[in-house]
Amino acid sequence: MRMPMPRKPTPIRFCASCGKQLIRGMERDGQLQSLLHFSRRKFCDMACMAQGFKGRFKITVTSPTEGRYRARTIKRAVRCEACGTTRKRLDVHHLDENSLNNDPANLIALCRSCHLRQHRKMVPCSICGNPQKGLGYCDKHYQRFKKWGDPLAFKRNQHSPLSQSAD
């Protein structure tokens, strides 16, 4: 008859956030948590883990994605600062449009529709001055550019040759 291996004693470890002693828990199958997994634990529960990760930002922000993430954690709001709605999901908008500048005075909370409106301001067509659709052109000049490669090109009818307009 084989003798079972003696259990190693559980090391004494403490939570990195609150300082409470960690307890070696039970697995789903009723076995005691393995020493390997227990030795890797740093926090007693999810709340302490969240608290421990909260202040772990790098001193400098290097990428726009990281800057936008930090802006969301800095600016927590419940209503859009432009229209006042509370129903929609809120975004954080950088007033100077530099996502690396996370000064609280540079951040405002906007709903999705107001945020899109901020980024898609009405810019006039570079040729005629009508509202822009794409590539700096109004709808008429944009369609001409897509069709013939020139925003000033047009045809009087399907049988006439391609000519330039004097818009």
Secondary structure, 3 states (H helix, E strand, C coil): CCCCCCCCCCCCCECCCCCCECCCCECCCCCECCHHHHHHCCCCCHHHHHHHHHCCCCCCCCCHHHHHHHHHHHCCCCCCCCCCCCCCCEEEEECCCCCCCCCHHHEEEEEHHHHHHHHCCCCECCCCCCECCECCECHHHHHHHHHHCCCCEECCCCCCCCEECCC
